[in-house]
Amino acid sequence: MNETASEFQKTKELSDKYLLDLFNRYPVAFRYGVNELLFDQNNKQYIDFLSGVAVTNLGHSDPDIIEVIRNQIDKLMHTSNWFYSEEASRLAELLILNTFPGKVFLCNSGTEATEAAFKLARAYAEQKQIHDPIIISLHKSFHGRSVSGISLTGQKKLHTGFGKLLEGIEFVSPNSEEELVEAFERFAGRVVAFIAEPIIGESGIIPLSHGYMNLARELTSENEALLILDEIQTGFGRTGTMFAFETYGFSPDVMTLAKGLGSGFPIGALIVAEKYQNVLAKGTHGTTYGGNHLGAAIAYETIRIIQTRDVLANVNSCSEIAFSRLNQMKQKNKIVKEVRGKGLHIGVELTIPSRPVAETCLEKGLIVNATGDTVIRIMPPLTISTQYLNEGLDIIESVLAEAHK
């Protein structure tokens, strides 16, 4: 065993010994990255089609992000929310200017943003004096790993083993207008919120139609219920616009954000429309680390970069290339069942299990994500070059061709 191979083995042994065994990890440890490329402990190069699960949207080691980190660390990292913060205030303003009028709660993750949204919905029910409130969610959805998160998640496999989950949550099928209308009618006077990802991610990139989402907006408005959009994965340029909701022609009442907001640094946000910004009163919710000086500075710079570079234009041009090539693969290879998504948020549904395909891609120097049992999830950095986009697609095509033999 050579030195670098033994180095990975030591990393694996330490992980196996000291970290809780909660993840089905792939056999690689990365040492550094540059934009769309990652390098392991043996300096092997990989094209990144995962972006830390839609987190490192600007790629790895962006020089402007690094500069902001260095400058902010030299000044201040954390003081707590008992004091005002220039960085948090500027970030909140920028978020509101790019979404809809309201106010922001800054936290540390998507799960925390979901928890805040859940508490907001419950507090709204209390204000309306609804004693048996109902939140409508979607089958196949994913809203985090906390108890409220898995309670809102429409996947039975994530519900088992934790006892009784939170009550007052009903599930309907995504894109079924009939089921959505029936749910609002069945629980008339009790529905306080409808929550959805514009594109369901963890179950395999399932876009919600414009008609379905506009119906959800109509029903929530008519029933004085909150429309909560989970843009934790679709936000910050992933679908070709800054936020996915921009294409619907309406704004949500509540939106959860995280992942791409921090370019790899943990940060999340809850945005609440003006009408509901006083539902959570002082002392009813909080956070120790949320909105710290460092995270807020990084997030502000992340948004600034997306706005001032040609990031969204690159997403849309690369998206055309990716969908064109993947659909060509579908025509040639019966293993490819469906290609769906938007922007650089792409799912390729296969007729075979996706995990072995992802493992073979990794061996060939491409990082993709296997999700939903038979779906390959493609989420490269929004700044990816056409060269590496095509090289990555070449690897997918070759792996699928081999699997088809």
VOPAGU-2260 file (C-alpha; in pm, 1 decimal, decimal comma):
REM VOPAGU-2260
SITE   aa  ch    i         X         Y         Z
SITE  MET   A    0       0,0       0,0       0,0
SITE  ASN   A    1     147,9     333,6    -102,9
SITE  GLU   A    2     169,1     635,1     128,8
SITE  THR   A    3    -137,4     814,5      -6,7
SITE  ALA   A    4    -347,5     497,2      -8,0
SITE  SER   A    5    -258,8     436,3     354,5
SITE  GLU   A    6    -344,5     799,9     427,8
SITE  PHE   A    7    -699,7     745,9     304,7
SITE  GLN   A    8    -719,8     421,0     498,0
SITE  LYS   A    9    -622,5     606,3     815,8
SITE  THR   A   10    -891,2     867,6     747,0
SITE  LYS   A   11   -1147,2     592,5     696,7
SITE  GLU   A   12   -1042,3     406,6    1010,4
SITE  LEU   A   13   -1065,8     722,1    1222,9
SITE  SER   A   14   -1407,7     797,3    1075,5
SITE  ASP   A   15   -1533,3     444,7    1135,6
SITE  LYS   A   16   -1404,9     450,7    1492,7
SITE  TYR   A   17   -1513,3     795,3    1609,8
SITE  LEU   A   18   -1799,1     923,5    1389,6
SITE  LEU   A   19   -2153,3     794,3    1427,8
SITE  ASP   A   20   -2226,8     559,2    1140,4
SITE  LEU   A   21   -2508,8     763,5     985,2
SITE  PHE   A   22   -2391,6     807,8     625,6
SITE  ASN   A   23   -2336,2     563,3     341,4
SITE  ARG   A   24   -2013,2     733,5     235,8
SITE  TYR   A   25   -1834,4     688,8     -94,6
SITE  PRO   A   26   -1471,3     567,9     -64,0
SITE  VAL   A   27   -1287,1     897,2    -110,7
SITE  ALA   A   28   -1162,8    1187,7     102,3
SITE  PHE   A   29   -1111,9    1522,6     -68,9
SITE  ARG   A   30    -821,2    1750,1      16,3
SITE  TYR   A   31    -882,5    2064,7    -190,2
SITE  GLY   A   32   -1092,5    2206,5    -470,5
SITE  VAL   A   33   -1083,0    2466,6    -746,7
SITE  ASN   A   34   -1415,7    2578,7    -896,1
SITE  GLU   A   35   -1575,5    2267,1   -1050,3
SITE  LEU   A   36   -1287,0    2035,7    -957,9
SITE  LEU   A   37   -1208,9    1840,5    -640,7
SITE  PHE   A   38    -886,9    1655,8    -561,0
SITE  ASP   A   39    -851,1    1362,2    -323,5
SITE  GLN   A   40    -564,5    1266,7     -91,7
SITE  ASN   A   41    -387,8    1110,2    -386,9
SITE  ASN   A   42    -432,4    1430,3    -593,7
SITE  LYS   A   43    -671,6    1249,5    -826,7
SITE  GLN   A   44    -897,2    1498,7   -1004,3
SITE  TYR   A   45   -1276,6    1477,2    -997,7
SITE  ILE   A   46   -1538,7    1686,1   -1178,3
SITE  ASP   A   47   -1793,6    1794,8    -920,8
SITE  PHE   A   48   -2155,6    1740,6   -1031,2
SITE  LEU   A   49   -2283,2    1753,1    -670,9
SITE  SER   A   50   -2164,8    2085,5    -523,7
SITE  GLY   A   51   -2190,8    1952,4    -170,3
SITE  VAL   A   52   -2560,3    1883,8    -245,8
SITE  ALA   A   53   -2633,0    2223,1    -406,3
SITE  VAL   A   54   -2425,5    2411,1    -146,9
SITE  THR   A   55   -2104,5    2523,7    -318,8
SITE  ASN   A   56   -2292,5    2695,4    -600,9
SITE  LEU   A   57   -1994,2    2919,3    -678,9
SITE  GLY   A   58   -1756,7    2626,9    -691,6
SITE  HIS   A   59   -1464,4    2569,1    -461,2
SITE  SER   A   60   -1213,3    2827,8    -340,2
SITE  ASP   A   61   -1369,8    3131,8    -501,7
SITE  PRO   A   62   -1112,7    3411,0    -445,5
SITE  ASP   A   63   -1373,2    3676,3    -354,2
SITE  ILE   A   64   -1533,4    3449,1     -94,9
SITE  ILE   A   65   -1189,8    3367,9      50,0
SITE  GLU   A   66   -1105,9    3737,8      73,7
SITE  VAL   A   67   -1430,9    3813,5     258,3
SITE  ILE   A   68   -1363,1    3528,9     501,8
SITE  ARG   A   69   -1012,1    3653,6     574,9
SITE  ASN   A   70   -1121,4    4013,9     619,9
SITE  GLN   A   71   -1413,6    3925,5     845,4
SITE  ILE   A   72   -1212,9    3685,6    1061,6
SITE  ASP   A   73    -963,9    3964,1    1120,6
SITE  LYS   A   74   -1245,5    4182,6    1255,4
SITE  LEU   A   75   -1515,5    3974,4    1423,7
SITE  MET   A   76   -1679,2    3632,0    1397,0
SITE  HIS   A   77   -1949,1    3618,0    1664,2
SITE  THR   A   78   -2107,1    3836,9    1929,9
SITE  SER   A   79   -2467,4    3697,7    1957,0
SITE  ASN   A   80   -2810,4    3826,7    1868,8
SITE  TRP   A   81   -2830,2    4030,0    2188,3
SITE  PHE   A   82   -2658,1    4301,9    1985,6
SITE  TYR   A   83   -2707,9    4466,5    1647,4
SITE  SER   A   84   -2492,3    4347,4    1359,3
SITE  GLU   A   85   -2392,7    4543,6    1051,9
SITE  GLU   A   86   -2331,8    4224,9     853,4
SITE  ALA   A   87   -2664,2    4061,8     946,4
SITE  SER   A   88   -2859,9    4380,5     878,3
SITE  ARG   A   89   -2703,2    4426,7     534,3
SITE  LEU   A   90   -2770,0    4063,7     445,5
SITE  ALA   A   91   -3133,3    4084,4     556,6
SITE  GLU   A   92   -3184,6    4394,7     343,1
SITE  LEU   A   93   -3032,4    4225,1      40,0
SITE  LEU   A   94   -3250,2    3916,7      87,1
SITE  ILE   A   95   -3567,4    4124,6     107,9
SITE  LEU   A   96   -3472,3    4336,8    -193,3
SITE  ASN   A   97   -3434,8    4014,8    -395,7
SITE  THR   A   98   -3744,4    3830,4    -271,5
SITE  PHE   A   99   -4054,8    4005,8    -135,6
SITE  PRO   A  100   -4133,7    4269,2     130,1
SITE  GLY   A  101   -4107,9    4130,2     481,0
SITE  LYS   A  102   -3852,3    4037,3     743,1
SITE  VAL   A  103   -3577,7    3777,9     786,3
SITE  PHE   A  104   -3474,8    3532,3    1055,7
SITE  LEU   A  105   -3114,8    3414,9    1014,5
SITE  CYS   A  106   -3014,3    3069,2    1136,1
SITE  ASN   A  107   -2755,4    2801,6    1058,9
SITE  SER   A  108   -2915,9    2543,5     830,4
SITE  GLY   A  109   -3214,9    2444,4     624,5
SITE  THR   A  110   -3343,5    2227,0     906,2
SITE  GLU   A  111   -3342,3    2527,5    1140,1
SITE  ALA   A  112   -3521,8    2739,1     881,4
SITE  THR   A  113   -3785,3    2466,0     850,7
SITE  GLU   A  114   -3822,4    2449,3    1229,3
SITE  ALA   A  115   -3879,1    2825,6    1239,0
SITE  ALA   A  116   -4138,3    2798,9     960,0
SITE  PHE   A  117   -4316,4    2518,8    1146,3
SITE  LYS   A  118   -4330,4    2721,3    1466,9
SITE  LEU   A  119   -4454,6    3020,8    1269,3
SITE  ALA   A  120   -4740,0    2811,1    1126,2
SITE  ARG   A  121   -4829,5    2681,5    1472,2
SITE  ALA   A  122   -4818,6    3033,3    1619,4
SITE  TYR   A  123   -5037,9    3156,7    1333,9
SITE  ALA   A  124   -5289,8    2884,2    1417,7
SITE  GLU   A  125   -5293,2    2999,2    1779,4
SITE  GLN   A  126   -5357,2    3356,8    1674,3
SITE  LYS   A  127   -5646,4    3243,6    1457,2
SITE  GLN   A  128   -5769,9    3025,3    1745,6
SITE  ILE   A  129   -5760,2    2709,1    1535,4
SITE  HIS   A  130   -5729,0    2428,2    1789,0
SITE  ASP   A  131   -5671,3    2140,0    1546,7
SITE  PRO   A  132   -5460,3    2304,4    1274,6
SITE  ILE   A  133   -5357,0    2121,0     959,1
SITE  ILE   A  134   -5042,2    2173,6     754,5
SITE  ILE   A  135   -5059,1    2021,6     407,4
SITE  SER   A  136   -4734,5    1877,8     269,7
SITE  LEU   A  137   -4644,1    1654,9     -24,0
SITE  HIS   A  138   -4567,2    1289,1     -63,2
SITE  LYS   A  139   -4199,2    1239,7    -164,9
SITE  SER   A  140   -4102,1    1573,5      -9,8
SITE  PHE   A  141   -3802,7    1636,9     214,8
SITE  HIS   A  142   -3787,2    1913,9     473,9
SITE  GLY   A  143   -3498,1    1824,7     702,3
SITE  ARG   A  144   -3398,3    1583,0     977,8
SITE  SER   A  145   -3541,7    1737,2    1294,2
SITE  VAL   A  146   -3865,3    1594,4    1436,8
SITE  SER   A  147   -4066,4    1873,8    1276,3
SITE  GLY   A  148   -3867,5    1826,9     954,9
SITE  ILE   A  149   -3936,6    1455,6     919,2
SITE  SER   A  150   -4296,2    1510,5    1029,5
SITE  LEU   A  151   -4335,1    1745,2     731,0
SITE  THR   A  152   -4146,3    1505,5     501,4
SITE  GLY   A  153   -4360,7    1277,3     288,7
SITE  GLN   A  154   -4135,0     972,2     295,4
SITE  LYS   A  155   -4227,0     682,2     524,5
SITE  LYS   A  156   -3870,3     550,8     525,9
SITE  LEU   A  157   -3764,5     863,5     717,8
SITE  HIS   A  158   -4051,3     833,3     967,7
SITE  THR   A  159   -3971,7     492,5    1113,9
SITE  GLY   A  160   -3775,7     435,0    1432,4
SITE  PHE   A  161   -3855,7     761,0    1612,7
SITE  GLY   A  162   -4189,1     690,3    1774,9
SITE  LYS   A  163   -4492,7     907,6    1723,0
SITE  LEU   A  164   -4426,3    1211,3    1505,8
SITE  LEU   A  165   -4596,1    1550,9    1522,0
SITE  GLU   A  166   -4966,6    1558,6    1448,6
SITE  GLY   A  167   -5167,2    1786,6    1224,0
SITE  ILE   A  168   -4982,1    1717,2     897,6
SITE  GLU   A  169   -5158,5    1575,5     592,4
SITE  PHE   A  170   -4994,6    1464,7     267,7
SITE  VAL   A  171   -5113,2    1493,3     -90,8
SITE  SER   A  172   -4952,7    1379,6    -414,9
SITE  PRO   A  173   -4732,5    1631,4    -595,8
SITE  ASN   A  174   -4899,2    1789,2    -899,4
SITE  SER   A  175   -5237,9    1633,8    -818,6
SITE  GLU   A  176   -5470,8    1933,8    -829,9
SITE  GLU   A  177   -5765,7    1712,8    -740,7
SITE  GLU   A  178   -5604,0    1590,6    -418,3
SITE  LEU   A  179   -5499,6    1942,7    -321,1
SITE  VAL   A  180   -5850,2    2082,2    -364,5
SITE  GLU   A  181   -5998,4    1784,9    -177,8
SITE  ALA   A  182   -5760,0    1835,4     115,3
SITE  PHE   A  183   -5852,5    2201,4     153,3
SITE  GLU   A  184   -6222,2    2108,3     137,2
SITE  ARG   A  185   -6189,6    1818,7     381,6
SITE  PHE   A  186   -6007,9    2031,7     638,0
SITE  ALA   A  187   -6195,9    2353,9     571,0
SITE  GLY   A  188   -6131,0    2611,9     840,6
SITE  ARG   A  189   -5836,0    2411,8     979,2
SITE  VAL   A  190   -5565,9    2446,5     712,1
SITE  VAL   A  191   -5301,9    2694,7     832,1
SITE  ALA   A  192   -5025,8    2623,7     581,2
SITE  PHE   A  193   -4922,0    2445,6     265,5
SITE  ILE   A  194   -4551,3    2367,7     231,7
SITE  ALA   A  195   -4368,9    2255,6     -81,8
SITE  GLU   A  196   -4034,9    2251,4    -258,9
SITE  PRO   A  197   -4076,1    2404,6    -607,3
SITE  ILE   A  198   -3872,6    2109,3    -729,5
SITE  ILE   A  199   -3877,2    1807,8    -499,0
SITE  GLY   A  200   -3510,3    1721,7    -463,0
SITE  GLU   A  201   -3431,3    1423,8    -242,4
SITE  SER   A  202   -3685,3    1194,8    -411,6
SITE  GLY   A  203   -3534,0    1255,5    -753,2
SITE  ILE   A  204   -3590,8    1609,0    -892,8
SITE  ILE   A  205   -3968,6    1632,6    -940,0
SITE  PRO   A  206   -4074,7    1980,4   -1061,1
SITE  LEU   A  207   -4411,8    2113,6    -949,3
SITE  SER   A  208   -4609,8    2254,0   -1240,9
SITE  HIS   A  209   -4699,8    2620,9   -1269,2
SITE  GLY   A  210   -5067,7    2528,4   -1271,2
SITE  TYR   A  211   -5033,5    2330,8    -950,0
SITE  MET   A  212   -4841,1    2603,2    -771,7
SITE  ASN   A  213   -5082,6    2874,2    -882,2
SITE  LEU   A  214   -5368,9    2660,2    -752,9
SITE  ALA   A  215   -5184,0    2629,5    -421,3
SITE  ARG   A  216   -5148,3    3007,6    -409,5
SITE  GLU   A  217   -5518,8    3051,5    -484,9
SITE  LEU   A  218   -5630,2    2800,3    -221,5
SITE  THR   A  219   -5403,0    2933,3      52,1
SITE  SER   A  220   -5515,9    3289,2     -12,0
SITE  GLU   A  221   -5884,5    3193,4     -10,5
SITE  ASN   A  222   -5841,4    2998,8     314,1
SITE  GLU   A  223   -5612,6    3252,9     484,8
SITE  ALA   A  224   -5341,4    2987,5     505,0
SITE  LEU   A  225   -4968,6    3035,6     468,6
SITE  LEU   A  226   -4796,8    2935,6     145,9
SITE  ILE   A  227   -4452,6    2816,0     254,9
SITE  LEU   A  228   -4193,4    2752,7     -16,3
SITE  ASP   A  229   -3888,5    2546,5      69,1
SITE  GLU   A  230   -3621,0    2693,0    -158,1
SITE  ILE   A  231   -3335,4    2550,5      44,6
SITE  GLN   A  232   -3209,0    2359,6    -258,0
SITE  THR   A  233   -3356,6    2558,4    -547,5
SITE  GLY   A  234   -3251,8    2902,1    -423,1
SITE  PHE   A  235   -2964,5    3126,3    -530,0
SITE  GLY   A  236   -2952,3    3054,1    -900,4
SITE  ARG   A  237   -2978,5    2676,0    -905,0
SITE  THR   A  238   -3279,3    2675,8   -1142,3
SITE  GLY   A  239   -3165,4    2966,4   -1363,5
SITE  THR   A  240   -3331,3    3247,9   -1169,5
SITE  MET   A  241   -3224,6    3373,2    -829,3
SITE  PHE   A  242   -3522,4    3188,2    -678,4
SITE  ALA   A  243   -3752,6    2931,7    -838,2
SITE  PHE   A  244   -4070,5    3113,3    -729,6
SITE  GLU   A  245   -3988,7    3403,6    -964,7
SITE  THR   A  246   -4128,0    3206,3   -1258,3
SITE  TYR   A  247   -4469,1    3147,5   -1094,8
SITE  GLY   A  248   -4592,0    3504,4   -1104,8
SITE  PHE   A  249   -4655,3    3526,7    -730,2
SITE  SER   A  250   -4466,0    3545,0    -402,2
SITE  PRO   A  251   -4495,5    3302,0    -112,1
SITE  ASP   A  252   -4588,9    3407,0     240,1
SITE  VAL   A  253   -4291,2    3227,4     391,1
SITE  MET   A  254   -3970,7    3097,2     235,8
SITE  THR   A  255   -3692,9    2881,3     378,2
SITE  LEU   A  256   -3336,8    2916,8     249,6
SITE  ALA   A  257   -2993,6    2765,6     318,3
SITE  LYS   A  258   -2743,6    2557,7     115,7
SITE  GLY   A  259   -2624,2    2791,5    -164,2
SITE  LEU   A  260   -2663,5    3099,0      55,9
SITE  GLY   A  261   -2330,0    3043,7     228,7
SITE  SER   A  262   -2100,8    2903,8     -44,3
SITE  GLY   A  263   -2012,2    2618,4     190,9
SITE  PHE   A  264   -2039,1    2806,9     519,8
SITE  PRO   A  265   -2339,0    2696,6     732,1
SITE  ILE   A  266   -2617,5    2954,2     721,5
SITE  GLY   A  267   -2993,5    2947,2     672,8
SITE  ALA   A  268   -3273,8    3199,2     655,6
SITE  LEU   A  269   -3648,2    3228,8     697,6
SITE  ILE   A  270   -3821,1    3507,5     506,3
SITE  VAL   A  271   -4167,8    3610,5     623,6
SITE  ALA   A  272   -4396,7    3840,0     423,7
SITE  GLU   A  273   -4502,9    4170,7     577,6
SITE  LYS   A  274   -4853,1    4047,3     659,0
SITE  TYR   A  275   -4713,9    3777,3     887,7
SITE  GLN   A  276   -4391,2    3934,6    1014,2
SITE  ASN   A  277   -4527,4    3983,8    1366,4
SITE  VAL   A  278   -4662,6    3630,5    1416,4
SITE  LEU   A  279   -4347,3    3525,7    1601,3
SITE  ALA   A  280   -4309,0    3775,3    1882,3
SITE  LYS   A  281   -3994,6    3857,4    2079,8
SITE  GLY   A  282   -3873,3    3562,4    2283,2
SITE  THR   A  283   -4076,5    3299,6    2095,4
SITE  HIS   A  284   -3784,0    3182,0    1883,4
SITE  GLY   A  285   -3409,8    3234,7    1864,5
SITE  THR   A  286   -3062,4    3109,9    1782,0
SITE  THR   A  287   -2712,9    3134,8    1927,6
SITE  TYR   A  288   -2503,1    3125,8    1611,0
SITE  GLY   A  289   -2755,5    3230,9    1348,9
SITE  GLY   A  290   -2666,0    3549,5    1162,9
SITE  ASN   A  291   -2314,4    3562,4    1307,3
SITE  HIS   A  292   -2084,1    3823,3    1154,8
SITE  LEU   A  293   -1880,9    3574,9     950,5
SITE  GLY   A  294   -2172,6    3380,0     803,4
SITE  ALA   A  295   -2366,4    3695,9     718,8
SITE  ALA   A  296   -2064,3    3850,9     544,8
SITE  ILE   A  297   -2010,2    3537,0     336,0
SITE  ALA   A  298   -2376,7    3515,4     240,1
SITE  TYR   A  299   -2386,4    3882,0     138,8
SITE  GLU   A  300   -2084,4    3830,4     -85,8
SITE  THR   A  301   -2237,3    3514,8    -233,5
SITE  ILE   A  302   -2547,4    3704,5    -345,5
SITE  ARG   A  303   -2335,0    3994,0    -472,5
SITE  ILE   A  304   -2129,8    3756,8    -688,2
SITE  ILE   A  305   -2439,3    3593,5    -838,0
SITE  GLN   A  306   -2577,4    3936,7    -922,4
SITE  THR   A  307   -2262,4    4094,1   -1064,5
SITE  ARG   A  308   -2108,9    3807,6   -1259,6
SITE  ASP   A  309   -2274,9    3621,6   -1546,4
SITE  VAL   A  310   -2368,2    3333,9   -1316,2
SITE  LEU   A  311   -2735,4    3301,4   -1410,5
SITE  ALA   A  312   -2654,3    3331,0   -1780,2
SITE  ASN   A  313   -2402,4    3050,0   -1737,5
SITE  VAL   A  314   -2661,7    2835,3   -1558,8
SITE  ASN   A  315   -2907,9    2871,7   -1844,1
SITE  SER   A  316   -2656,6    2812,1   -2124,2
SITE  CYS   A  317   -2509,3    2508,7   -1947,2
SITE  SER   A  318   -2859,0    2382,8   -1874,1
SITE  GLU   A  319   -2938,5    2376,3   -2245,8
SITE  ILE   A  320   -2625,9    2171,7   -2311,5
SITE  ALA   A  321   -2694,9    1930,0   -2026,6
SITE  PHE   A  322   -3060,2    1866,8   -2111,0
SITE  SER   A  323   -2984,1    1830,2   -2480,5
SITE  ARG   A  324   -2712,4    1571,7   -2420,5
SITE  LEU   A  325   -2903,2    1382,9   -2151,5
SITE  ASN   A  326   -3212,4    1359,6   -2371,2
SITE  GLN   A  327   -2993,0    1226,7   -2652,9
SITE  MET   A  328   -2871,9     959,4   -2409,6
SITE  LYS   A  329   -3235,4     877,5   -2333,2
SITE  GLN   A  330   -3306,6     824,6   -2702,1
SITE  LYS   A  331   -3007,0     593,5   -2742,7
SITE  ASN   A  332   -3007,8     407,0   -2411,7
SITE  LYS   A  333   -3312,3     230,1   -2266,1
SITE  ILE   A  334   -3160,4     255,3   -1916,9
SITE  VAL   A  335   -3244,6     627,7   -1917,4
SITE  LYS   A  336   -3615,8     649,4   -1834,8
SITE  GLU   A  337   -3665,1    1024,0   -1786,5
SITE  VAL   A  338   -3471,1    1350,0   -1767,2
SITE  ARG   A  339   -3628,2    1624,6   -1558,3
SITE  GLY   A  340   -3553,0    1941,4   -1366,4
SITE  LYS   A  341   -3462,4    2297,8   -1442,7
SITE  GLY   A  342   -3141,5    2496,7   -1473,4
SITE  LEU   A  343   -2859,3    2294,6   -1320,1
SITE  HIS   A  344   -3095,9    2106,1   -1090,4
SITE  ILE   A  345   -3131,3    1786,5   -1292,8
SITE  GLY   A  346   -3253,0    1436,0   -1224,8
SITE  VAL   A  347   -3192,6    1139,7   -1453,9
SITE  GLU   A  348   -3426,3     854,4   -1370,6
SITE  LEU   A  349   -3290,6     513,0   -1462,9
SITE  THR   A  350   -3442,5     168,8   -1500,1
SITE  ILE   A  351   -3164,3      31,1   -1279,6
SITE  PRO   A  352   -3042,2     120,8    -926,0
SITE  SER   A  353   -2855,2     450,1    -930,2
SITE  ARG   A  354   -2600,2     387,8    -652,6
SITE  PRO   A  355   -2376,6     152,8    -860,5
SITE  VAL   A  356   -2387,7     405,7   -1145,3
SITE  ALA   A  357   -2273,8     683,5    -909,6
SITE  GLU   A  358   -1995,0     461,2    -775,5
SITE  THR   A  359   -1868,5     384,8   -1126,3
SITE  CYS   A  360   -1880,4     754,1   -1217,3
SITE  LEU   A  361   -1671,8     826,8    -907,8
SITE  GLU   A  362   -1411,6     572,6   -1014,4
SITE  LYS   A  363   -1391,2     751,6   -1349,7
SITE  GLY   A  364   -1349,3    1094,5   -1188,2
SITE  LEU   A  365   -1704,8    1231,7   -1173,2
SITE  ILE   A  366   -1904,9    1306,0    -859,8
SITE  VAL   A  367   -2280,2    1256,8    -893,2
SITE  ASN   A  368   -2546,6    1181,1    -635,3
SITE  ALA   A  369   -2766,7     870,5    -628,8
SITE  THR   A  370   -3107,5     952,9    -484,2
SITE  GLY   A  371   -3459,8     817,8    -491,4
SITE  ASP   A  372   -3317,8     463,8    -550,5
SITE  THR   A  373   -3306,0     498,1    -931,0
SITE  VAL   A  374   -3220,4     864,4    -993,2
SITE  ILE   A  375   -2887,4    1030,5   -1063,8
SITE  ARG   A  376   -2893,7    1388,1    -935,7
SITE  ILE   A  377   -2678,8    1637,3   -1129,1
SITE  MET   A  378   -2602,3    1967,3    -953,6
SITE  PRO   A  379   -2267,1    2111,0   -1068,5
SITE  PRO   A  380   -2142,1    2452,1    -958,7
SITE  LEU   A  381   -2333,3    2730,7   -1129,7
SITE  THR   A  382   -1998,6    2857,9   -1255,6
SITE  ILE   A  383   -1899,7    2534,0   -1429,8
SITE  SER   A  384   -1724,8    2567,8   -1764,7
SITE  THR   A  385   -1866,4    2404,4   -2075,1
SITE  GLN   A  386   -1544,4    2204,5   -2100,9
SITE  TYR   A  387   -1588,8    2026,8   -1769,4
SITE  LEU   A  388   -1965,9    2007,5   -1810,9
SITE  ASN   A  389   -1918,9    1811,7   -2132,3
SITE  GLU   A  390   -1639,6    1599,5   -1986,1
SITE  GLY   A  391   -1867,2    1505,8   -1697,4
SITE  LEU   A  392   -2153,2    1423,8   -1932,6
SITE  ASP   A  393   -1910,4    1210,6   -2137,0
SITE  ILE   A  394   -1840,9    1004,9   -1825,3
SITE  ILE   A  395   -2212,3     959,8   -1751,9
SITE  GLU   A  396   -2272,9     852,0   -2110,0
SITE  SER   A  397   -1988,6     598,1   -2102,2
SITE  VAL   A  398   -2098,5     454,6   -1767,2
SITE  LEU   A  399   -2458,6     416,6   -1883,8
SITE  ALA   A  400   -2342,1     262,0   -2210,0
SITE  GLU   A  401   -2143,0       3,0   -2017,1
SITE  ALA   A  402   -2439,8     -68,8   -1791,4
SITE  HIS   A  403   -2660,2    -117,7   -2098,7
SITE  LYS   A  404   -2442,4    -398,3   -2239,2
